[in-house]
Amino acid sequence: MKIFFLFLLFCFFTSLFNSCFAGNVTYDRRSLIIDGQRKLLISAAIHYPRSVPAMWPGLVQTAKEGGVDVIESYVFWNGHELSPGKYNFEGRYDLVKFVKIVQQAGMYMILRIGPFVAAEWNFGGVPAWLHYVPGTVFRTDNEPFKYYMRNFTTFIVNLMKQEKLFAPQGGPIILAQVENEYGYYEKFYGEGAKRYVTWAARMAVSQNIGVPWIMCQQDDAPDPVINTCNSFYCDQFTPNSPNKPKIWTENWPGWFKTFGARDPHRPAEDVAFSVARFFQKGGSVHNYYMYHGGTNFGRTSGGPFITTSYDYEAPIDEYGLPRLPKWGHLKELHKAIKLSEHALLKSEPTTLSLGPSQEADVYDDGSEVCAAFLANLDDKTDKNVVFRNVSYHLPSWSVSILPDCKNVVFNTAKVGSQASLVEMMPEELTPSVTSPSKGLKALKWDVFVENAGIWGVADFAKNGFVDHINTTKDTTDYLWYTTSIIVGENEEFLKKASHPVLLIESKGHALHAFVNQELQGSASGNGSHSPFKFESPISLKAGKNEIALLSMTVGLQNAGGLYEWVGAGLTSVKIEGLKNGTMDLSMSRWTYKIGLQGEHLSIYKPDGLNSINWVSTSEPPKNQPLTWYKVVVDSPSGNEPVGLDMIHMGKGLAWLNGEEIGRYWPIKSSEHEKCVEECDYRGKFFPDKCLTGCGEPTQRWYHVPRSWFKPSGNILVIFEEKGGDPTKITFSKRKISGLCSLIAEDFPMVDQAPVRKGGSGKSAARLKCPKNTLISNVKFASFGNPTGKCGSYSMGECHDPNSTLAVEKVCLGKNECAIELTEENFDKGLCPGTTKRLAIEAVCS
């Protein structure tokens, strides 16, 4: 009895029996049914290998605090099965540990086993070695592929069963996914596609996991597998059977970035609008892809050209901080949906027209339980509508939620939650070694320079070109193509100031061209077009000239029909401007070398550091290509998240203490492209709708998890491909430098709503500092008609001069505060006939 009591007590403290008694999971047309109870579920995608184990508890807890019920993740096949039958579940790939952290938080789990995942992940998550198993074609009715796919799926299922992680075993996993977005690409695979879908579904169901299986973007998913929706909007989605619930597996609250491109943004108002519309129209399970995007550490990014950052403008940013106001606005939305849950699940909706582009969906079972969603689909004009004899104001492109069919507790377009100002605060690299000569700490660099071309013994030689990926098999980004030419002494260009021109064509992804060990230039494709052309004058001498071309991949293709057959590497090399015309080297004798010498010797790992002779210096070479830099540094001060500022470097790879930070490439987007000053949330979103960052680096900072640091003696290793200034590399700490709130008298506040016990019905500005900090200064406060945005508010013509004093009285010296827009706090008689606003900017310290 004592043991059982302790078990109950444990369950109580892990969210009121949420996961301890997950038990039986079934479904019908309306919802999932967990242990006999219908549930509307809010889910958050957090990919375990895109963060580190030390971050997992905090990320899961932040999601839970944001009103999330479920954590979702793919399973990353190529991170786990490194070669056939040899598995890795260490470090970032400790899947069991991650699922158990979710369970300990009292949350459910959706496990998207795939095992193809796309996800902007290298090769779509499928191991590169599988492409070289004879006769294999990915994702179709192909025996080798199905054999390995079944083996891996079964291995993961058995691992979860062994750890008792499926719901019927008392675990948190309530749904599992097989395949991923195959419906987009079925047309490429002919008749084999239908057979494959049927096989995949049957294979999954035969695993007997005791919870439902789903297939996303798969209209022909066979029973009992549930087909689900992936899109920016899924309110109009209908499952392929009247017996299946409406599930949204991927709502994209932002978008991914590619090197050299602009930054995409999706406003919080539109994300909230899409979620509210989904539940308004009968949705049952909703998942944010991503809720925390994280980092593509090492060489895990796909695309190609996907950045190392996978921030995704998600509600939790790459570094683990809540993105405000998006995180807070969605938290308020989740509260409003949960207040309506009983009515939504107990009754059928009635749709009422409130105007040409306005409608209400009412869930009323005739008793006291009633909830309504009022929507204005007009993307330009605010509207006043009448619902149940009461007038309601609906901003354009918004939904108001009325959990009692009377009081608005949330409107998707009215963002009343706090915003934050986040800065990357630079901190110089601090050496860990004391200089004996000066008695002071001095930064000592160790340097190793790669040979441009063949190092050691060549791997092979042949006439013409090989495919880059088929040659490296993705064991490295790098492949050297080398040849030589003889230039006669009578060439005209040797007597003049002119230069021959090197012309190169490549299938992708990037290239550095060297002639006689000197870098002549670089070129690359981009995220929308991998192939590229290179054209540059080159310096040749009389006699023998060595041409060494370093071809590079920037992540492998991660989706598309027959995507595994997309190649990379050189297709044509010519030299123009010679006496005999153009010299075509495409079918010449080329010698090949896979990878870098430093990679081969693992000089970025602690046990490989001494495998070469480093040259020590306090003044490392600048703008030098093919250079390895090593420096021993202290951990940055404080406990804030850390990024590595590489703005003064070119392109390459970075490691800390042997851990892979990843590819860095602070390439800038074009300043001639179109960017916006401010995003308009109204109207349907698409990835290019709201772009910023023209003329700026796509990614300047590279996340270095705090758990990778030791107090001192941290070994930072950089491989620079084309040249930069390592002395200007710094760590930067990600800090919240300010908090803001901007609310109006007519903003609904879910926590203040009369429908909630103790709700006053008054609008209130809420501020909350990070843990262990207090509000130390109120930089701006104005009640009236202030304008601007967080960090740049200004007073309007209508202003209460006591605004700052009123805010300071309530908030100074506190970690969090709430100040209501009442006559006790502000002069409500100001500017009669207008709706007043309160804007605040505060500092935490």
N, C-alpha and C positions, 0 to 999 in steps of 0.2 A: 504493500500500500504506500509506504514511504517513497519508493522508487517511482511509482505512478504519479504521486503528488508532485515530486520534483520534475517529472516530465511535463506535467500540466503547467507548472510554474514556468519552465523553460519556454513552452509554447506561448504562454501569455506574454512573455517579454519579447518574443519574436513575432510581434504584430498579431496578437489576438487569434492564434490558431491558424493563421493564414496558410503557412506551409507545412506545419506539423501534421495537419489533418487534410492535406490537399485531396488525397483519396481518389475516388472514381471521377473520371472526366468524360463527359459525353456532350452531345450538342443536339440542337434542333434548329429550326429556321430562325429563331430569335437570338440565341446566345449560346455560349458555352455553359454547361451545367457542371459545377464542381461540387461533389458530394451532395447532390440534390439541390444546390442553390444556384440560381441564375446570377451571372455577373457581367457587368460592363467593365472592360479592362483597358487601362492605359498602359502601354508598353514603351520601353526605351531601349534602343539599340546601343550597346556598349561592347565593342569587340575586344576581347581579352588580350590579343597580341598587339593591339594598337595602344596599349598602355602597359604599365608594369605592375606586378603583384602588390607592391607597396601602395599603389594608387587605388587598387580595386575596392577596398572597403569604403573609402571616401567617395568614390564615384557612385557606388551603389547607394550610399546613404544620401548623397545630394539628389539623386534621382528620386528616392523615396520621399525626401522632404519636398520635392517638386510635385508631389501628388501622383507618382507613378506606382503601379501595382506589379509590373512585370519587367524583367530584364530580358532582352533578346540578344542573341549573338549567332553569327555563323560559326561553323567549325572549319578550320583552315587546313585542308588536307595536306598541302605541300609544306606546311610548317610542322606537321606531325609525322608524316611518312616520308622520311628523307631519302630512303631507298626502299625497294620492295621488301615489306615485312619488318623493317627497322624503324621503330617509332620513337618520337621525342615528345615528352610531356613535361619538360623542364622550364623553369623561368616563366617567360611571358606565355608559354604554351601549356601551362599547367591548368588544363580545362577543368579538371575535377575540383581543384582549389577554388577556381572562379565560381563554379556552380554552387559550391558549398557556402561561399561568401554571400551569394544571393539568397540562399536558403536561410542562413543565419540572420539576414536582415528581415526575414518574414515576408519575402516576396516570391512571386512565381517566376518561372523561366520558360522562354520559348527557345528551343535549340534547333537552329536551321542547319542540319547536317549536310545538305546539298548532295554530294560533296563539291560539285561545281558551285561557286559563289559569286563570280564576277567581282563586285565590291571594290572596283578600282585597285584590286590586289593582283600581284604578279601572277600572270598566266591563269587568272580567274580562280586561283586556289588549287588548280590541278597540278600535281608534280610534273616537272619538266621531263623526268625520266620516263614517264608513261608514254610520251610522244614517240619515244625511240624503242618501245616494245613493238616488234614487227607486226604489221597488219592493223595497228590501232588507229581508229578514228574516234575522236571525242564525241560524246553526247548523241549517239545514234544507236541503232540496233547492231552493235558491233561487239563480238564476243570478248576480245581482250579488254576493251573498255569496261564492259559490264562486269567482267570477272573482278577487276581491281576495284571498281566502284562498289560492288557488293561486299567485297572483303573489307574495305575501309568502313563502310556504313555499319556492317555487322560488328566490327571491332569497336567502334564508338558506342553503339547501342549496348554491347556487352559490358563495356567499361562503365557506362551509366547504370546499368542494372547491378553490376557488382558493387557499386557504391550506393545503391538504393536511392537513386536520384530521380526516378520517374514518380509521378504523383501517386499511383496506386501503391508504391512502396513507401510512401511517406515523404517523398522528395518534392522538389519545386517544379519539375518539368511538366508542363501541362499541354504543350504542343510540340511537334517536331516537323521539320520540313525536309522533303526530298526534292532534288533538282532545284532550279532557280531561273525564273523568267524565260523558260524555254519557249513559251508561246511566241516570243518575238522572233525566234530564229527557226522554227519548225520548217518553214518553206525551203530552207537550204538543204534539208536532209531527206526530202522525198518520202517514199512510203516507209522508210525505216524510222521516221520520226514518230509516227503513230504507234508503231510497235514498241518503240523505246519508252514512250510515255506510259503505256500500259504495263510494260515490264517494270519500270521504276516504281510505279504505284504499288504493284503486287509485291515486289521485293520489299518495299518499305512496310507494308501492312503485315507481311509475313514475319516481321521481327517481333511482333506481339509485345509491344511496349506498353500497352494499356492506356495510351492517350491518342487523340486524333493526329493524323498526318495532314499537312497542308502542301499545296503546290501554288506558288505565286505566279501571276500572269499566265495561267494555264487554263484556258476556257474549257478544254476537254478533259480536265482531271477526272478520272473515273471514280465512282463511289467506292469506298466511303471517304476518299481523300477530298478535302475541302479546297476549292480554288479560291485564291485571294487576289487582292488588288495592290498594285504598286503605281503611284502617281502623285502629282501635286494635289490632286483632288479625286476623291473616290466616293462622293455622295451619290453619284448616279450608278455606281457599280451594282450589279446583281449577280449573285452566285449562280452556277450552272444547274442547280437543283433547288426546288422550293423547300427542301429539307436541310439546307446548309445555312449557317449564319454568315452574316456580312462582315468580313475581316479585311482590314487594311494593314498589310505587312510592311509597307514602306511609304511613309509620308516624309518627303524630303524637306526639312526645315531650312535648308540652305543648299549648297552645291559644292562639288569638289573643284579644286584648282589644278591647272596645268602650268608647268614652267613656261614663262614668257607671256602668259595671258593675264587678263584683268581679274579683279576680285568680284565674284558674284555675291549678292546679298538678297535674302528673302525677308521682308519685314515681318515682325512679330504679329502685326495685325492680320496679315494674310494667312500665316500659319494657323492662328487661332480661328479664323473664319473657316478654313478648310476642315478643321477638326470638329467645330461646332456643326457644320453642315452635315458631316458624316454621321454624327450621333442624331441629328435632327431627322435624318432619313433612314434611321433604323440600324445604324452601325452597332457592332457588338464588341470587337477587339480592334484597337488602334495602336499602331507602333510607329514611333518616330525613327526614321533612318536618316541621320544619326541623332542620338540624344547626347552622346559624347563621341566625337569622331576620332580624336587621338592623333597618333603619329605613325607614319609608315617607316618604322625603323629599318636600318640596313638597306637592303635591296628589295623590300617587300612591296613597294608601290608598283602598280600596273599602268595601264593606259594604252600606249606608253605616254610618258611625260607627266604623269600624275606627280604632284609635289610630295615632298617628304611630310609636310604637314597635311593631315587629313581632318583639319578643324571642322570643315563642313558648315561653318557658322551655326553650329549646334547649340542647344540650350546650355550645355556644359562645354567650355572651350577646350582647346587642345591641351592646356596645362592643368585642367581640372577645376577651374573657377567657374561659378555660374555666370553665364552671359546675360547681363542685365541691360534692358528690361525683358528680353525674350523669355528667360527662365521663369521670372516672376509672373509675367503675363500669362504664360501657359499654366503655371501653378494655380492661379486664380480661376482659369478656365476649367481645370480639372475639378476644383472644388464645386463649381457651378454644375458640372455634369454629374458629380456624385450626389449633390443635393436633389437632382432630378432622377436618379437611377431607379428608384422604386417605381415611379410612375412610368418611366420608359419601358421597364421590363414587365409591368403588370397589365398594360393596356395597348391597344392598337392605335396608331396615329390617324388623325383626321387632318387633311390638308385643306386650308382655307386660303382663298385669294384675298390679299389686302391691297392690291393695286396691280398695275401692269407688270412690274418686276418685284413685287413684294408678296410674301406668303407667310403663313403660319402653319406649323405642324403641332397639333395638340394631342397630348397623351392624357386622356381622361377616361377613367373606368366607371364614372358615374358616382363614385364615393368621394371621399375628401382628398384622394390622391389625384393630383393634376400637375402636369408640366407642359410648358409651351416654348417653342423656339420661333421667334419672329425674324424673318430674313429680308434684307433689302439687297437684291442682286444687281441693282443699278450701280454701275461703277463710276458714276459722275455726280449724282444728285442725292442729297439727303432727303428723306421723306418722313412725313408724319402720317402714321397709320392709326386706325381705330380697331381695337381688339377687345371684344367683350365690353363694349361701350366705354372703353378708356382709351385716351389718345397716348400714343407712344412715338417718340422721336427715334428714327433709325438712320444713323449715318450711312452714307453710300458704302456698298460692299461690306456689309456687317450683319451679324446675327446677335440678337438679344436673347438671353436665357432667363425664363421665368419659372423657377422650380415649383411655384404654387399657382401658376397661371395668372398672377396678379403683379408681383413685384419683380422688376428687373434686377438681377444680382450681378450680371456681367454682360458687357457688350464687347464684341471682338475688336472693334475699332477704337475703343477708349482705353488707352494704356495708362493705368494709374499706379502700377508697381514701380519701384525705384529703378533708376538707371545708374550706371557706374562709369567712371573714367578710369581706364586701365592703361598703364604705361609700362614700357620696358626700360628699366633703370640700369644703365651700364655700370659694370664694375670691372676694373682692370684685372687681368690675370695676375695672380699673386704667386710668386715662386715659392716652392717648398724647401729649396736648398739654399743654405747660407754661403755666400761667397767668402772663402777664407781670406782672400786678399783685402777685402774691404770691410769684413765684419757685418756686411749688410746683405739683405736678401737681393739677389740678382736673378733676372730671368735668363736662364740658359737654354738655348735651343740646340737640339740635335737634328742634323740634316742628312738626308740621303737622296741622291739624284738618280733617277732611272735613265737607262740608255734609251734614246729614241730609235726604236726598232727592235731587232732581235737581241734578246739577252739569253745567256746560256746557249743551249743547243736549240736550233729551230725545230718546231714541231713537225712541219712537213713543207714541201714545195710542190707547186703544180702550175701548169699554164692556165691562166684565167682566174676567175674569182670563185670563192666559196661563199655560201650563205653564212652570215655571222652567227646566227642563233644555232643553226645545225652544227656549227663547229665548236662553239663554246659550251653548248648544251646548258646555257645559263649558269655556269659555274662562276662566271665573272661578267662584268660589263664590257670588258676590253678585249679587242683582237687586233693584233698588228698585221697589216698587209705591207710587205716591203719588196722593193725591186731596185734596180739601178740602171742608169743610162750613161752612155758615153757621149760627151759633147766635144765636137771638133773645134780646133783652135781657130778655124776660119769662119765660125758663126758670127754673123753681123752684130748680134746683140752684145757680144763681148767687147765690141769696139765703140758701142754707143751707150747711151743712158737708158735704153729701153730694156724691158725684161720679157722673157717668155711668160705665157699664162698657163697655169695649171687648171684644168677643167675636170671636175669629178661629179659623178652622179651616184646617188646612194638610195637604197630602199629605206634607209633610216638606221639609227636615229640621230647620231651626231658624229663629228669627225674633227680631229686635229691633224693638220698636214705638216710634216717635217721634211726638209731637204737639207742634207748634210748636217743633221743634228739640230738645225735651227727651225723654230716654229714659223711657218709661213702664214698660217691663218686657221680659222675654225668655222664650222657651219653646222647647222642642225635643222631638223624638221620641227614640228610643233604638235600640240595636242589634237589638232584637227587634220593634220597631214604629215605623216612620218617621212615620206621621201623628200629629198632636198638636192640642190645642186650647189657646188662650190666652184668659185671662179676667183683666182687671185694671181697677181704677178708673183713670180718666184725668182730667187737668186740661184743661178747655175754657174758653174765654173768649167773651164776647159778640162777635159778628161772625165774621170768617173764621178758620177753624182748619185748619192744614195737617197732614195725616196722612201720614206717611212710614213704610213698613213695609219693613225690610231682610230679605228672604228669603235663606236660605243653604243650600247643599248641604254635606254633610260626607262627600264621597266618593260615587261612583255605585255603583249595584247591580253586583255582580260575578258573580252566578250566578243560576240559576233558569230555569224555562221562560219563554221570551219576555221575558227580563229587561230587554231594551233599551227596552221600552215602559213600564216603571215610571216614573211622573212624580214631580214635586215642585212645591211652591209653593202659593199660597193658593187656597182653594175657597169661603170665606165670610168676610165681614167685617160685623159689626153693632155698633150702639151702643145699649145699653139705658139707661133712666132719663131719657129726654127727655119733654117735655110731651106730645108726640103719640105716645108709646109707643116702640117699637123702630124704629130707622132701619137699614134694610138697604142697605148700600153695595155689595153684591156685583156689581150690574149698573150701578154708577155709571161715570162716565168716569174711567179710571185712566191715569196717565202713567208711563212706564217708562224706567228707565235701567240699562244693563248694566254691572256692575262698579263699581269705585271710581276716583276721580280719580287717586289715588296709583298704583294698578295701571296705569291707562291711560298714565301718564307714566313708568312704570318707575322710580319714585323709590327702589326697593330695589336697583337695579343701579348699579354705579359710574358708568356713562355717563348715568344718569338722575337722579343725586342733585341736580343743579343746575337741574332743570327746574321747580322751585317755589321759593317764598321761605320757607325754614325760619325759625322764630323760635328764637333761641338763649337758653338759660337754664341756670342751675346748679340751679334748683328746678323740675323738670318737673311739669306738672299731674298730679294723682292722681285716680283714679276718674272719669276723663273719657272718654266713649265716642268712637268714630270718630277715634282719635288715632294718628298716626304718630310714633314716637320714633326718633331716630338718635343714636348715640353712638360715638365712636372710642376703641378700647381696645387694650391690649397683650394678647398671648397669655398664657394662664394659665401659671404656672411648671411646671417638670417636663415629663414626657413621658407621663403617664397619660392615658387617654381622658377626654373632657370632655363634660359635660352642661350644658344651660342650665336653671337652676332657675326655673320660672315659677309657683311656688306662690302668689305674691301678685298674679298677673295674672288677667284674666278669660277671654277667648277671642280668638284671632286667628291671625296668621301671623308668622313670624320668618325673617330672612335674615342671613347673615354673608358679607361681601365679595361680595354678589350671589348666593351659593349658597343654595338653598332648604333651610332647616332643616325647615320644615313647619308644619302646623297645631298650635297649642298650645291646650289646654283642660283646666285642672286641675279639672274637675268631679268632685265626690265621688259615690261610690256611697252608697246608702242605709244608714244605721247600723241600720236595722230589719230588714235582710235577714240571712240565716243565713250565718255564716262559721265556720270550724273553727280550732282551735288547732294541730292536727297532722293530717297526712294519713295515713289508713290505706291502705297500698298493696294490701291484700288485696281480691280481688274485681274484677269487670270495671270498667274505668274508663269514665267519660263526662264531658263537659265541665263539668257542674255538681257533680261528686262532691266536689271538694276546692277550696273557694273561700276566699280571705282578702281582707283590705282593706276590710271593711265600714266605711263612714263616712270613707273616705280617698280622696284623688284617684286616679283610675284611672291617670293619668300626670302626674307632677310634673316629671321631668327629660326634656330633649329633646337627643338626641345631636348634638354638633357635631364632626365628624371633625377630628382634629389637622391633617390635611393642608390644611384650609381656612384655617388661621391663618397669618398673617405674624408675625414677631417683634413688630412694633408697627404701628399704623395700621390696625387691623382695624375695619371699619365694620359695626356691629350695627344692624339696622333691625327695628323691631317695629311691626306694625299691631294696635292694641288695639280690639276692637269695642265692648265695653261698659264698660270701666273697670277699672283696676288701679293698682298702685303700682310704677312702673318703677324707683324708687330701691332697691327690694329685690330686683331681679333680680341673680342671681349666677351665675358659672360654678361647677360642682362637678366635682372630679376623682374618677374611679372608682378606688379603691385597695383592694387586699387588705390588710386590717388584721390578720388573724390566720389561722393554719392549725390544723386539728384532725385528730385521728385517733382512732377508736374501733374497736378490734378485740377479738375474743375468741379463746381458745385453740382453739376448734373452727372458726374461719373458714378456709376453703380459700383459699390464695393461689397464683394461677396462676404467678407468677414463682418461687415457692418449691416448686412441686409436684415430687415425685419423678420424674414423667413427663418433666420438663425436665432437660436436662443441667445438673448442678451444683445442682439443687434440694435444699434441706435438709429440706423437709417441715414446717418450723416456721412458725407465724404470725409476722408482723412488721408493726410500725407504720412507715409510710413518710411522710416529710414532704419537700416540695420547695417552696422559696421562689420567687417571681418572679425573673426574670433580673436579675443584678447586685445581689441582696440576700442577706443571710445570716440565719440563725436567731440572734437576739440575746437572746431571753428565753423561758424556759419558764414560762408563766403558771399552768399546771395540769398535773399528772401524777398519775395514781393507777392502780396495778395492784391489782386486787381485784374489787370490784363497784360501780364508780362509776356514777352515773346522770346523766341530763340530755342535753343536745345541745350542739353547738358554740357556744361563747360563754357557756354556763351549766352547765358540768359541776359536779358536787359529789361528794364522797367518800361511799362507802357504809360499812357496818359493817365490811367486810373491806377493808383497805388496807395496802399495803406502804409504810412510812414512808420508804424509800429510793427511792421511785419517781422523784421529781424529780431527785435526784442521778444516777440511772441514765440518765435521758433526756438530761440536760445533758452527761454524759460523752460520749455518742455524737453528740449533735446540735449543741451550741453552736458558733457560728462557722462553720457549714457551710451551703452552699446547699441541700443535701439530705442526708437520712440515713435509715437503716433500723435499727430496734431490734427484735430478736427476743424473743419471749416465752419465754425460756429461764431455767434455774436460774442461769446466770452473771449474768444481768441483774436477776432478780427473785426474791422468796421464793415459790417454787412450793408450799411447804408450807402456805401460808395457806389457811384455810377449806377443809379437805379435803372432797372429794366434790362440790365446786362447780366450774363452769366459770368461770375468771377472765377479766376484761376489762382492757384498758389504754386509758385515755383521756388524751389529750394536747391541750393548747392552747398554741401557740407564737406568737411575734411575729417577723416578718421586718423587717429594716431595713438 
